[in-house]
Amino acid sequence: MSRPTPAFIRLASIGAALVIALSACSSSATTAPGGSGSSPAGAPVTLRLGYFPNVTHATAIVGIESGIYAKALGSNVTLQTSTFNAGSSAAEAILSGAIDATYIGPSPAVNAFVKSSGAVKIVAGATSGGALFVVKSGISTPADLKGKKIASPQLGNTQDVALRTWLLANGLKTDTKGGGDVSIVPQDNALTLQAFETGAIDGAWEPEPWASRLIIEGHGTVLVNEKDLWPQGQFATTVLLVRTDFLAAHPDVIKALLQGQLQANALIASDPAQAQKLTNQGIAKITGSTLSDAVIQAAWKNLSFTNDPIESSIRTAADNALKVGLLKAVDLTGFYDLAILNGVLTAAGQPTIGGS
C-alpha cells in the first residue's frame, strides 16, 4: 500500500487539517513526486486506489476481495490499495499524488476539487443512502435536542453537513467550535460508538455500518433516516474520484476500473449474501474485526449501490455547506467526467448517466 491508514485512528484537529491539507496540496498534485505520468502504449501501469473499511464502500471492497478489479485491470496494471478513515486524509493523499484514485464522500470530494482548482474529477458514483441520525431514547423531536451533545464523523464531512443543515432547518443553531443550541462533536466513528454507549453524547449522524451499530449495540433510536430528506430517497454517499492528470494519461486504466466496478455492483445486486460476506471479509482484513451478521444485514437495507454519482445531490450538499458556513460559494463546472463511464454503460447495455 502506498499510504495505508490504520483503522479507527482518532483524527485530531479535523476541521483545520482539512482546510490546511487541501490548501497546501492545491493543483500541484498534477506534478507531485510519485504521481503516475504518461507512459507508452502497452507499458506497465500502477493504479493506486484508496477506499474506506466501511459498508458504504462495499463496491470497492467487493471488487477487490472478489478479484473482479484485478481481472478487469489485466496483467499490465498493478493495483495497489490504500485505506483511509476520513475524507480529509483520502483527499490529502490524492492531491499530494500519493494515490491516483479514491472512493470518497461527496463533501471532501468537493473540497478537493475546489482547493486544487480542478486537479480531481468524479468519474462515477458508488453508493447512495446509508446515513442516519441515531439518538438516545427520550429524544423524539428537534426541540428535544436543545442543549444536547451530538457527534458527526468529521467537521465538514458529508454527514456533518447533513446534520448541521437539518438542525438549522429546524431552528437550531450550531458553530464549528461545539457551541450553539446543539453542541456538535466531530470524532472518529469508533469513538462515537463508545461515547454513545457511555452516555457521553446524546446522538450521532453516522454512515453505515456505524448507524446500525449505534442502534443494535448502543440501543439507540432513529430520529432521521437521511434518505427521507431527498427526492426518491437518492443521495450520493460514496463517489469515485480520480486525479485529472492520471485520467488524461491513462483513460484505458480508468475504463478497466469502471468495467470492474459495474461487475462488482452487479454481484452486489445479484448475490447480496455473498457481497456481504466479501465486504465483511475485507473490513476484517483492515480493522482486525468483523461486523455481526445483524449489523451488516441491517446496514445493507439502508444502502443502494449505483454507478450514478447523483450530481444533483452533490450540488445541493455543496449549497448546504455554504448555508451552514462550512464552504464558500463554489463553481463545480468540470467536476464531473462521465464520458468513460457512459461508454462502459453503453457497452454493457445499460442506460447512460447525464452530467456536466
C-alpha positions as a Markdown table, in Angstrom:
| # | Residue | x | y | z |
|---|---|---|---|---|
| 1 | Met | 0.0 | 0.0 | 0.0 |
| 2 | Ser | 1.3 | 3.4 | -0.9 |
| 3 | Arg | -0.4 | 5.3 | 2.0 |
| 4 | Pro | -2.0 | 2.9 | 4.4 |
| 5 | Thr | -4.0 | 4.4 | 7.3 |
| 6 | Pro | -4.6 | 2.2 | 10.3 |
| 7 | Ala | -8.2 | 1.6 | 11.0 |
| 8 | Phe | -10.2 | 3.7 | 13.6 |
| 9 | Ile | -7.5 | 6.2 | 14.5 |
| 10 | Arg | -8.7 | 9.4 | 16.1 |
| 11 | Leu | -8.1 | 12.4 | 13.8 |
| 12 | Ala | -7.1 | 15.5 | 15.8 |
| 13 | Ser | -8.0 | 19.0 | 14.7 |
| 14 | Ile | -10.1 | 17.6 | 11.9 |
| 15 | Gly | -11.5 | 20.9 | 10.6 |
| 16 | Ala | -8.2 | 22.7 | 10.5 |
| 17 | Ala | -6.5 | 19.7 | 9.0 |
| 18 | Leu | -9.0 | 19.5 | 6.1 |
| 19 | Val | -8.5 | 23.1 | 5.1 |
| 20 | Ile | -4.8 | 23.3 | 5.6 |
| 21 | Ala | -4.0 | 20.0 | 3.9 |
| 22 | Leu | -6.1 | 20.7 | 0.9 |
| 23 | Ser | -4.9 | 24.2 | 0.6 |
| 24 | Ala | -1.3 | 23.1 | 0.8 |
| 25 | Cys | -1.8 | 20.5 | -1.9 |
| 26 | Ser | -3.6 | 22.7 | -4.3 |
| 27 | Ser | -3.2 | 22.0 | -8.1 |
| 28 | Ser | 0.4 | 20.9 | -7.6 |
| 29 | Ala | -0.9 | 17.4 | -7.4 |
| 30 | Thr | -0.5 | 17.1 | -11.1 |
| 31 | Thr | 3.3 | 17.2 | -10.8 |
| 32 | Ala | 3.7 | 15.7 | -7.3 |
| 33 | Pro | 6.6 | 13.3 | -6.9 |
| 34 | Gly | 5.5 | 9.7 | -7.1 |
| 35 | Gly | 2.5 | 10.6 | -9.3 |
| 36 | Ser | 1.9 | 8.5 | -12.4 |
| 37 | Gly | 2.6 | 10.3 | -15.7 |
| 38 | Ser | 2.1 | 9.4 | -19.3 |
| 39 | Ser | 3.5 | 6.1 | -20.5 |
| 40 | Pro | 3.9 | 4.5 | -23.9 |
| 41 | Ala | 1.1 | 2.3 | -25.0 |
| 42 | Gly | 1.3 | -1.1 | -23.6 |
| 43 | Ala | 3.8 | -0.1 | -20.8 |
| 44 | Pro | 3.1 | -1.4 | -17.3 |
| 45 | Val | 1.0 | 0.9 | -15.2 |
| 46 | Thr | 0.4 | 1.1 | -11.4 |
| 47 | Leu | -3.1 | 2.2 | -10.2 |
| 48 | Arg | -3.0 | 3.4 | -6.6 |
| 49 | Leu | -6.6 | 3.2 | -5.3 |
| 50 | Gly | -8.0 | 4.4 | -2.0 |
| 51 | Tyr | -11.1 | 3.3 | -0.1 |
| 52 | Phe | -12.5 | 3.1 | 3.4 |
| 53 | Pro | -13.3 | 0.0 | 5.5 |
| 54 | Asn | -16.9 | 0.9 | 5.6 |
| 55 | Val | -20.1 | -0.8 | 4.3 |
| 56 | Thr | -20.7 | 2.4 | 2.3 |
| 57 | His | -17.6 | 1.4 | 0.3 |
| 58 | Ala | -18.8 | -2.1 | -0.4 |
| 59 | Thr | -18.4 | -1.6 | -4.2 |
| 60 | Ala | -14.6 | -1.2 | -3.8 |
| 61 | Ile | -14.3 | -3.9 | -1.1 |
| 62 | Val | -16.3 | -6.4 | -3.2 |
| 63 | Gly | -14.4 | -5.5 | -6.3 |
| 64 | Ile | -11.1 | -6.1 | -4.5 |
| 65 | Glu | -11.9 | -9.1 | -2.4 |
| 66 | Ser | -13.6 | -11.0 | -5.2 |
| 67 | Gly | -10.7 | -10.4 | -7.6 |
| 68 | Ile | -13.0 | -8.6 | -10.0 |
| 69 | Tyr | -10.9 | -5.4 | -10.1 |
| 70 | Ala | -7.6 | -7.3 | -10.7 |
| 71 | Lys | -9.1 | -9.3 | -13.5 |
| 72 | Ala | -10.7 | -6.3 | -15.1 |
| 73 | Leu | -7.5 | -4.2 | -15.0 |
| 74 | Gly | -5.5 | -7.1 | -16.5 |
| 75 | Ser | -1.9 | -8.2 | -16.1 |
| 76 | Asn | -0.5 | -5.0 | -17.4 |
| 77 | Val | -1.9 | -2.9 | -14.5 |
| 78 | Thr | -0.7 | -3.4 | -10.9 |
| 79 | Leu | -3.4 | -2.5 | -8.4 |
| 80 | Gln | -2.1 | -1.0 | -5.1 |
| 81 | Thr | -4.7 | -0.2 | -2.4 |
| 82 | Ser | -4.6 | 2.3 | 0.5 |
| 83 | Thr | -7.3 | 2.6 | 3.1 |
| 84 | Phe | -8.5 | 5.7 | 5.0 |
| 85 | Asn | -10.9 | 6.5 | 7.8 |
| 86 | Ala | -11.7 | 10.1 | 6.9 |
| 87 | Gly | -12.3 | 12.1 | 3.7 |
| 88 | Ser | -9.7 | 14.7 | 4.6 |
| 89 | Ser | -6.9 | 12.1 | 4.6 |
| 90 | Ala | -8.1 | 10.5 | 1.4 |
| 91 | Ala | -8.3 | 13.9 | -0.2 |
| 92 | Glu | -4.8 | 14.9 | 1.0 |
| 93 | Ala | -3.4 | 11.6 | -0.4 |
| 94 | Ile | -4.9 | 12.1 | -3.9 |
| 95 | Leu | -4.0 | 15.8 | -4.1 |
| 96 | Ser | -0.4 | 15.1 | -3.0 |
| 97 | Gly | 0.0 | 12.5 | -5.7 |
| 98 | Ala | 0.2 | 9.6 | -3.2 |
| 99 | Ile | -2.7 | 7.8 | -4.8 |
| 100 | Asp | -4.3 | 8.1 | -8.3 |
| 101 | Ala | -8.0 | 7.5 | -7.4 |
| 102 | Thr | -10.1 | 7.0 | -4.3 |
| 103 | Tyr | -13.6 | 6.2 | -3.2 |
| 104 | Ile | -14.7 | 9.1 | -1.0 |
| 105 | Gly | -17.7 | 11.0 | 0.3 |
| 106 | Pro | -19.1 | 13.9 | -1.8 |
| 107 | Ser | -18.2 | 16.8 | 0.6 |
| 108 | Pro | -14.4 | 16.0 | 0.8 |
| 109 | Ala | -14.5 | 15.4 | -2.9 |
| 110 | Val | -16.0 | 18.9 | -3.5 |
| 111 | Asn | -13.4 | 20.4 | -1.1 |
| 112 | Ala | -10.6 | 18.7 | -3.0 |
| 113 | Phe | -11.9 | 19.9 | -6.4 |
| 114 | Val | -12.2 | 23.5 | -5.2 |
| 115 | Lys | -8.9 | 23.7 | -3.2 |
| 116 | Ser | -7.0 | 22.2 | -6.1 |
| 117 | Ser | -8.6 | 24.2 | -8.9 |
| 118 | Gly | -9.8 | 21.1 | -10.7 |
| 119 | Ala | -6.9 | 18.6 | -10.1 |
| 120 | Val | -9.5 | 15.9 | -9.5 |
| 121 | Lys | -12.7 | 14.7 | -11.1 |
| 122 | Ile | -15.7 | 12.5 | -10.2 |
| 123 | Val | -15.9 | 9.7 | -12.8 |
| 124 | Ala | -18.6 | 7.6 | -11.2 |
| 125 | Gly | -20.8 | 7.1 | -8.2 |
| 126 | Ala | -20.7 | 4.0 | -6.0 |
| 127 | Thr | -23.3 | 4.2 | -3.1 |
| 128 | Ser | -26.5 | 6.1 | -2.3 |
| 129 | Gly | -28.0 | 6.3 | 1.2 |
| 130 | Gly | -26.8 | 4.7 | 4.4 |
| 131 | Ala | -26.8 | 7.7 | 6.7 |
| 132 | Leu | -29.0 | 8.0 | 9.8 |
| 133 | Phe | -29.4 | 10.3 | 12.8 |
| 134 | Val | -29.5 | 8.0 | 15.8 |
| 135 | Val | -30.3 | 9.3 | 19.3 |
| 136 | Lys | -30.9 | 8.2 | 22.9 |
| 137 | Ser | -34.4 | 7.2 | 23.9 |
| 138 | Gly | -36.4 | 10.1 | 25.1 |
| 139 | Ile | -35.4 | 12.3 | 22.1 |
| 140 | Ser | -38.2 | 12.4 | 19.6 |
| 141 | Thr | -38.4 | 15.9 | 18.3 |
| 142 | Pro | -35.9 | 18.6 | 17.2 |
| 143 | Ala | -36.8 | 20.6 | 20.3 |
| 144 | Asp | -35.5 | 17.7 | 22.5 |
| 145 | Leu | -32.0 | 18.3 | 21.1 |
| 146 | Lys | -31.5 | 21.7 | 22.6 |
| 147 | Gly | -28.5 | 21.6 | 24.9 |
| 148 | Lys | -27.6 | 18.1 | 23.8 |
| 149 | Lys | -24.2 | 16.9 | 22.5 |
| 150 | Ile | -24.3 | 15.2 | 19.1 |
| 151 | Ala | -21.4 | 13.6 | 17.1 |
| 152 | Ser | -20.6 | 13.6 | 13.5 |
| 153 | Pro | -17.7 | 11.8 | 11.8 |
| 154 | Gln | -15.7 | 14.8 | 10.9 |
| 155 | Leu | -16.0 | 18.6 | 10.6 |
| 156 | Gly | -17.2 | 19.4 | 7.1 |
| 157 | Asn | -17.7 | 15.8 | 6.0 |
| 158 | Thr | -20.8 | 14.6 | 4.3 |
| 159 | Gln | -22.7 | 13.6 | 7.4 |
| 160 | Asp | -21.6 | 16.7 | 9.3 |
| 161 | Val | -23.0 | 19.0 | 6.7 |
| 162 | Ala | -26.3 | 17.0 | 6.6 |
| 163 | Leu | -26.6 | 17.2 | 10.4 |
| 164 | Arg | -25.9 | 21.0 | 10.6 |
| 165 | Thr | -28.3 | 21.6 | 7.7 |
| 166 | Trp | -31.1 | 19.6 | 9.3 |
| 167 | Leu | -30.6 | 21.3 | 12.7 |
| 168 | Leu | -30.7 | 24.8 | 11.0 |
| 169 | Ala | -33.8 | 23.9 | 9.1 |
| 170 | Asn | -35.4 | 23.0 | 12.5 |
| 171 | Gly | -34.4 | 26.3 | 14.1 |
| 172 | Leu | -31.3 | 25.0 | 16.0 |
| 173 | Lys | -28.0 | 26.9 | 15.6 |
| 174 | Thr | -24.6 | 25.4 | 15.7 |
| 175 | Asp | -21.0 | 26.5 | 15.2 |
| 176 | Thr | -17.7 | 24.9 | 14.3 |
| 177 | Lys | -16.4 | 25.0 | 17.9 |
| 178 | Gly | -19.2 | 23.0 | 19.5 |
| 179 | Gly | -21.3 | 25.9 | 20.6 |
| 180 | Gly | -24.8 | 26.9 | 19.8 |
| 181 | Asp | -28.2 | 25.4 | 20.6 |
| 182 | Val | -26.7 | 21.9 | 19.9 |
| 183 | Ser | -23.1 | 21.0 | 20.5 |
| 184 | Ile | -21.7 | 19.1 | 17.6 |
| 185 | Val | -18.6 | 17.0 | 18.4 |
| 186 | Pro | -16.7 | 15.7 | 15.3 |
| 187 | Gln | -14.9 | 12.5 | 16.2 |
| 188 | Asp | -13.9 | 9.1 | 14.8 |
| 189 | Asn | -16.8 | 6.7 | 14.3 |
| 190 | Ala | -15.4 | 4.1 | 16.7 |
| 191 | Leu | -15.1 | 6.7 | 19.4 |
| 192 | Thr | -18.6 | 7.8 | 18.7 |
| 193 | Leu | -20.0 | 4.3 | 19.4 |
| 194 | Gln | -18.1 | 4.2 | 22.7 |
| 195 | Ala | -19.2 | 7.7 | 23.7 |
| 196 | Phe | -22.9 | 6.8 | 22.8 |
| 197 | Glu | -22.8 | 3.7 | 24.9 |
| 198 | Thr | -21.3 | 5.5 | 27.9 |
| 199 | Gly | -23.7 | 8.4 | 27.6 |
| 200 | Ala | -21.0 | 11.0 | 26.8 |
| 201 | Ile | -23.1 | 12.0 | 23.7 |
| 202 | Asp | -26.8 | 12.0 | 23.1 |
| 203 | Gly | -26.8 | 11.0 | 19.4 |
| 204 | Ala | -24.9 | 11.0 | 16.1 |
| 205 | Trp | -25.4 | 11.4 | 12.4 |
| 206 | Glu | -23.5 | 8.4 | 11.1 |
| 207 | Pro | -22.9 | 6.4 | 7.9 |
| 208 | Glu | -23.3 | 2.7 | 7.8 |
| 209 | Pro | -22.4 | 0.4 | 9.5 |
| 210 | Trp | -21.9 | 2.7 | 12.4 |
| 211 | Ala | -25.6 | 3.9 | 12.3 |
| 212 | Ser | -26.7 | 0.3 | 12.7 |
| 213 | Arg | -24.1 | -0.4 | 15.4 |
| 214 | Leu | -25.5 | 2.6 | 17.4 |
| 215 | Ile | -29.0 | 1.1 | 17.1 |
| 216 | Ile | -28.1 | -2.6 | 17.7 |
| 217 | Glu | -25.2 | -2.3 | 20.1 |
| 218 | Gly | -25.9 | 1.1 | 21.6 |
| 219 | His | -29.7 | 0.7 | 21.8 |
| 220 | Gly | -30.3 | 4.0 | 20.0 |
| 221 | Thr | -33.4 | 5.0 | 18.0 |
| 222 | Val | -33.6 | 6.6 | 14.6 |
| 223 | Leu | -34.6 | 10.2 | 14.6 |
| 224 | Val | -33.9 | 10.8 | 10.9 |
| 225 | Asn | -33.1 | 8.5 | 8.1 |
| 226 | Glu | -31.4 | 10.9 | 5.6 |
| 227 | Lys | -32.9 | 9.2 | 2.6 |
| 228 | Asp | -36.3 | 10.6 | 3.7 |
| 229 | Leu | -34.9 | 14.1 | 3.1 |
| 230 | Trp | -34.0 | 13.5 | -0.6 |
| 231 | Pro | -36.1 | 13.1 | -3.8 |
| 232 | Gln | -36.8 | 9.4 | -4.4 |
| 233 | Gly | -34.6 | 8.8 | -1.4 |
| 234 | Gln | -31.4 | 9.1 | -3.5 |
| 235 | Phe | -28.3 | 11.0 | -2.5 |
| 236 | Ala | -24.6 | 10.3 | -3.1 |
| 237 | Thr | -22.8 | 8.8 | -0.2 |
| 238 | Thr | -19.7 | 7.5 | -2.0 |
| 239 | Val | -18.2 | 8.5 | -5.3 |
| 240 | Leu | -15.1 | 7.6 | -7.3 |
| 241 | Leu | -12.6 | 10.5 | -7.5 |
| 242 | Val | -9.7 | 10.4 | -9.9 |
| 243 | Arg | -6.7 | 12.7 | -10.4 |
| 244 | Thr | -7.2 | 14.7 | -13.6 |
| 245 | Asp | -3.7 | 14.1 | -14.8 |
| 246 | Phe | -3.9 | 10.3 | -14.3 |
| 247 | Leu | -7.3 | 10.3 | -16.1 |
| 248 | Ala | -5.7 | 12.1 | -19.1 |
| 249 | Ala | -2.7 | 9.9 | -19.2 |
| 250 | His | -4.4 | 6.5 | -18.6 |
| 251 | Pro | -8.1 | 6.6 | -19.7 |
| 252 | Asp | -7.8 | 2.9 | -20.6 |
| 253 | Val | -6.9 | 2.1 | -16.9 |
| 254 | Ile | -9.9 | 4.1 | -15.6 |
| 255 | Lys | -12.1 | 2.4 | -18.2 |
| 256 | Ala | -11.0 | -1.0 | -17.0 |
| 257 | Leu | -11.6 | 0.0 | -13.4 |
| 258 | Leu | -15.1 | 1.2 | -14.2 |
| 259 | Gln | -15.8 | -2.1 | -16.0 |
| 260 | Gly | -14.7 | -3.8 | -12.8 |
| 261 | Gln | -17.0 | -1.5 | -10.8 |
| 262 | Leu | -20.0 | -2.4 | -12.9 |
| 263 | Gln | -19.3 | -6.1 | -12.4 |
| 264 | Ala | -18.8 | -5.5 | -8.6 |
| 265 | Asn | -22.2 | -3.7 | -8.4 |
| 266 | Ala | -23.8 | -6.4 | -10.4 |
| 267 | Leu | -22.6 | -9.0 | -7.9 |
| 268 | Ile | -23.9 | -6.9 | -5.1 |
| 269 | Ala | -27.3 | -6.8 | -6.8 |
| 270 | Ser | -27.5 | -10.5 | -7.8 |
| 271 | Asp | -26.0 | -12.1 | -4.7 |
| 272 | Pro | -26.3 | -9.8 | -1.6 |
| 273 | Ala | -25.3 | -12.6 | 0.8 |
| 274 | Gln | -22.0 | -13.2 | -1.0 |
| 275 | Ala | -21.4 | -9.4 | -1.3 |
| 276 | Gln | -22.0 | -9.0 | 2.5 |
| 277 | Lys | -19.6 | -11.9 | 3.1 |
| 278 | Leu | -16.9 | -10.3 | 0.9 |
| 279 | Thr | -17.4 | -6.9 | 2.5 |
| 280 | Asn | -17.1 | -8.2 | 6.0 |
| 281 | Gln | -14.1 | -10.2 | 5.0 |
| 282 | Gly | -12.5 | -7.0 | 3.5 |
| 283 | Ile | -13.3 | -5.0 | 6.6 |
| 284 | Ala | -11.8 | -7.6 | 8.9 |
| 285 | Lys | -8.5 | -7.6 | 6.9 |
| 286 | Ile | -8.2 | -3.9 | 7.6 |
| 287 | Thr | -9.6 | -3.5 | 11.0 |
| 288 | Gly | -9.0 | -6.8 | 12.6 |
| 289 | Ser | -12.6 | -7.5 | 13.4 |
| 290 | Thr | -15.8 | -8.5 | 11.6 |
| 291 | Leu | -19.2 | -7.0 | 11.8 |
| 292 | Ser | -22.0 | -9.1 | 13.3 |
| 293 | Asp | -24.5 | -10.6 | 10.8 |
| 294 | Ala | -27.2 | -8.5 | 12.4 |
| 295 | Val | -25.3 | -5.3 | 11.9 |
| 296 | Ile | -24.2 | -5.9 | 8.3 |
| 297 | Gln | -27.7 | -7.1 | 7.3 |
| 298 | Ala | -29.3 | -4.0 | 8.9 |
| 299 | Ala | -26.8 | -1.7 | 7.3 |
| 300 | Trp | -27.3 | -3.2 | 3.8 |
| 301 | Lys | -31.0 | -2.5 | 3.9 |
| 302 | Asn | -30.3 | 1.3 | 4.1 |
| 303 | Leu | -27.9 | 1.3 | 1.1 |
| 304 | Ser | -28.2 | 1.2 | -2.6 |
| 305 | Phe | -25.2 | 0.7 | -4.9 |
| 306 | Thr | -25.2 | 2.7 | -8.1 |
| 307 | Asn | -22.8 | 3.9 | -10.7 |
| 308 | Asp | -24.6 | 7.2 | -10.8 |
| 309 | Pro | -22.9 | 9.9 | -8.8 |
| 310 | Ile | -26.3 | 11.6 | -8.4 |
| 311 | Glu | -24.9 | 15.0 | -9.3 |
| 312 | Ser | -28.0 | 17.0 | -8.2 |
| 313 | Ser | -27.5 | 15.8 | -4.6 |
| 314 | Ile | -23.8 | 16.8 | -4.5 |
| 315 | Arg | -24.7 | 20.3 | -5.8 |
| 316 | Thr | -27.4 | 20.5 | -3.1 |
| 317 | Ala | -24.9 | 19.3 | -0.4 |
| 318 | Ala | -22.4 | 22.0 | -1.5 |
| 319 | Asp | -25.2 | 24.6 | -1.2 |
| 320 | Asn | -26.0 | 23.3 | 2.2 |
| 321 | Ala | -22.3 | 23.5 | 3.3 |
| 322 | Leu | -22.4 | 27.2 | 2.2 |
| 323 | Lys | -25.6 | 27.8 | 4.3 |
| 324 | Val | -24.0 | 26.4 | 7.5 |
| 325 | Gly | -20.7 | 28.3 | 7.0 |
| 326 | Leu | -18.5 | 25.3 | 6.1 |
| 327 | Leu | -17.9 | 26.2 | 2.4 |
| 328 | Lys | -17.7 | 29.3 | 0.3 |
| 329 | Ala | -19.7 | 29.6 | -2.9 |
| 330 | Val | -18.2 | 27.2 | -5.4 |
| 331 | Asp | -18.3 | 26.6 | -9.1 |
| 332 | Leu | -18.4 | 22.9 | -9.8 |
| 333 | Thr | -18.1 | 23.3 | -13.6 |
| 334 | Gly | -15.8 | 20.5 | -14.8 |
| 335 | Phe | -16.1 | 18.5 | -11.6 |
| 336 | Tyr | -17.6 | 15.5 | -13.4 |
| 337 | Asp | -16.2 | 13.5 | -16.3 |
| 338 | Leu | -18.7 | 10.7 | -17.0 |
| 339 | Ala | -17.6 | 10.1 | -20.6 |
| 340 | Ile | -15.7 | 6.8 | -19.9 |
| 341 | Leu | -18.4 | 5.6 | -17.5 |
| 342 | Asn | -21.1 | 6.2 | -20.1 |
| 343 | Gly | -19.1 | 4.3 | -22.7 |
| 344 | Val | -18.8 | 1.4 | -20.4 |
| 345 | Leu | -22.5 | 1.5 | -19.6 |
| 346 | Thr | -23.4 | 1.6 | -23.3 |
| 347 | Ala | -21.2 | -1.4 | -24.0 |
| 348 | Ala | -23.0 | -3.2 | -21.1 |
| 349 | Gly | -26.4 | -2.4 | -22.5 |
| 350 | Gln | -27.2 | -0.1 | -19.5 |
| 351 | Pro | -28.7 | 3.5 | -19.6 |
| 352 | Thr | -26.2 | 6.3 | -19.6 |
| 353 | Ile | -25.9 | 9.0 | -16.9 |
| 354 | Gly | -26.3 | 12.7 | -17.5 |
| 355 | Gly | -23.8 | 15.1 | -16.0 |
| 356 | Ser | -21.7 | 18.2 | -16.6 |
